[in-house]
Amino acid sequence: MVITDPPSFAPNQKSVETAVEAYIKIFSQSLKLVNPNGMFAASSCSSHISTDKFLEICRESFSKNRKRGTLVYFGGQPFDHPYPIAMEELRYLKFALFRVD
């Protein structure tokens, strides 16, 4: 199992493009370390990276490595980190666990 838990790469909206590139780079490098049938955990604490964008980053990272992944679990903030429904950007914690095929 390889766990990748980088710091927030997107502290503001204007840094999102650079952050996306940084996440793809670090996730892609991490995936190289995963053995076949191994597990890969990816996470993000960037509030300016949406859940959809995070999953897109994960897909791109697998694609760059020509690997296939199966999403085993996806999670976010636990109940002790609530956020207002009208402020999606405060839903900043994202965690995805993949089986690497």
N, C-alpha and C positions, 0 to 999 in steps of 0.2 A: 504494500500500500504506500502510495505517495500522497502526502497532504500538502497542499499549497495554500497558504493563508497570508497573502501579501498585505501591506498597509494600504490605506486608501490612496489610490492613484488619481482620484478626481475630487479634489477639495472644493471645486467650483464648476459651474457649467462650461466655462470656456476651456477647461482642461480635459473634457470628456474625450475628444478625439485622440489626444496623446495617451490618455489613460487606457483607452480601448487597445491601442497598439501595445502598451506595456503589459496589459493582462494577457493578450494573445501570446506575446513573447514568453512571459514567465510560465504560462500554462503549457505552451508548446514544449518548452525546455523540460518542464516537469514530466510531461507525458513520455518523453524519451527514456525516463528512468523506470517506467512501469513495465513489469514483465507481462507476457501474454497471460490472459485470464486474471491479471492483477486488478487492484482497485486504485482509483484516482479520486481524490477529494479536492474540489476547487471551492474557494470562498472569496467573498468580496464584502468590504464594509464601506464602499463608496456610495454615498447617497445619490449621486448624480448619474449612476449607472442603474438603469431600470432592470427589473427581473428579465424582461424579454431580451434586452441588450446583453445581460450577463450570460444567458443561455446561448445567444448568438456567438458570443466570444468563445464559449466552450466548444460549440460546433466547429468554429473556425480553427481552433487549436487542434482538435482531432483531425480535421481535414489536412492541415499543414503537415501532420505526422503520418498521414495515410493510415490512420488507425480508426477502428470503429469502437464506439462506446455505447453502453446501455445505461440509461439513467436509472439508478436503483432507488435513490432517495433525493428529494429536494426539500429544503427547509429554509426558514427565514428566522425572523426574530421570535424569541420565546415570549410567553405571556407577560414576563416582567419588563419587556421593552415595548410597550404599547405605542401606537401612533394614531393620529387623527385620520379618519377615513378620507378626508378631503386633502390630505397632504401626503401623497404617495412617496414623495422624496424622503420622508422620515422613516420609510420602510427600507432601511439601508443594509441590513444584514442578509446575505445570501449564501447558501451552502448547497453544493451539488455533489453527490457521490455516484461515481460511474464504475461499472465493470468494464475493463478494457479488453475487447475481443481480439 
